[in-house]
């Protein structure tokens, strides 16, 4: 399947409201292929929307870097305290245990 055909299938889905099942029948390809194509397109759009962390300017001098590090450590410590307090109040262990399996 070429890129032109993929774009046509995506256009049919978005603009004409065709389901993956109807698209599979119309184009004579497996529904799983259409599903993968849709997911691939969604992932590409998400990656384009997320701004890169590289755009954030970093300070050049050591003192500014130390201050940024201090702030980051304070933030992490505060988040840990918030999680501990929430765990006590709710009576549920909120932290993920390493090695746990997905349900």
ABEGO torsion letter per residue (X at the ends): XBAAAAAAAAAAAAAAGBBAAAAAAAAGBBAAAAAAAAAAAAAAAAAAABBBAAABBBBABAAAAAAAAAAAAAAAAAAAAAAAAAAAAAGBBABBBBGBBBX
